[in-house]
Amino acid sequence: MTDSTTTTDAATGSPVRLQAVSGEDRPEVTPALEELYRGFESELLVPLWTEIGDLMPAHPRSRAVPHLWRWERLRELAARAGDLVPVGRGGERRAIALANPSLGGRPFATPTLWAAIQYLMPGEDAPEHRHTQHAFRFVVEGEGVWTVVGRDPVAMRRGDFLPQAGWNWHAHHNATSEPMAWIDGLDIPFQYATETQFFEFGRDEISDAERITPDRSRSERLWGHPGLRPLSAGATGPGSPLLAYRWEHTDRALADQLALEAEGFGGTVEPGHAAVRFSDPATGADVLPTVRAEMHRIARGAETAPVRETGSSVYQVFDGSGTVTVGKTSWTVTRGDLFVVPSWQPLSIRSEAGSTDSDSGALDLFRFSDSPVFEALRLNRTHVEGTTTR
């Protein structure tokens, strides 16, 4: 409970408004207390005893709420935007952000995470720019667009995860006759809240040399060999130097985990649940300083134990179908659907996927979260139902 508001009072010009409220362990409401509160207001002071319920709750109470966006509808609206909205400097990117319904219309999926569908028409270029926000692209369907990071063209194909640390020049170009959509993830809300963001325009057009369409980017040729670090590479900047994590490797890792479990050797995080984290090949840390990215595969009929975590997550269904429960909300999900898990809301997932709706026969989910931030601040906490909180 709070006894204060932030509405500016016309008479005093103070944004602090305090109300004396009777109650157990509260000061007696008297004229002297009212006079004290008016003094606090005039000096822009707020006593802790009027705010402690909001400032120090017993557990996290996220401003975000669980929500689901249907891929079919997102793609339809993005295609219409492709016909109506230019991709040039006027709008800079044809990116359409998910707005959590409880965050006041801001284009934020959670208080710390941005997620958007981006759409590029045939032959189009998205102009070059850079920003301090850490970003990635994840492709749930299609191919034909190359992202150009630091003048290195990187192919984007279904299932690929493409991280890009902040303050790197980047552009996109569609080299095919078909449009393509993908999701962008960034830490825009986090940097907005901490007032640390910078942005800079780059070239209006990329060079002919950057319009090539190599099967493997230079970053993959140097860094994309499992367990092998190039001796020619010195210290790397924040974020992974590998610009593309290909689906064929992710798929094999998940399949091998479930196969090992079936052979009795373990390897999964829980029965029927395989998972991998994308990591920086130079350090073994998360691919981005503020964003963690993972891929999960849940075998048909398996159900994950309810888990709560500090920090928030956004999931996209890569393949298959199932039922997702976040808090008291449940949805049936299919390929491409995106949903939000706010801080400390319990999440459980049941796979109903099969050979008719999934290439792997399982429910495959891409997840990104703000976990690196909370771990760096020692504010991370997880609770799996039936276990002790850690």
Secondary structure, 3 states (H helix, E strand, C coil): CCCEECCCCCCCCCCCEECCCCCCCCCCCCHHHHHHHHHHHHCCCCCHHHCHHHHCCCCCCCCCCCEEECHHHHHHHHHHHHHHCCCCCCCCCCEEECCCCCCCCCCCCCCCCEEEEEEECCCCEEEEEEECCCEEEECCCCEEEEEEECCEEEEEECCCEEEECCCCCEEEEECCCCCEEEEEEECHHHHHHHCCCCEEECCCCCCHHHHCCCCCCHHHHHHCCCCCCCCCCCCCCCCCCCCCECHHHHHHHHHHHHHHHHCCCCCCCECCEEEEECECCCCCCECCCCCEEEEEEECCCCECCCEEECCCEEEEEEECCEEEEECCEEEEECCCCEEEECCCCCEEEEECCCCCCCCCCCEEEEEEECHHHHHHCCCCCEEECCCCCC
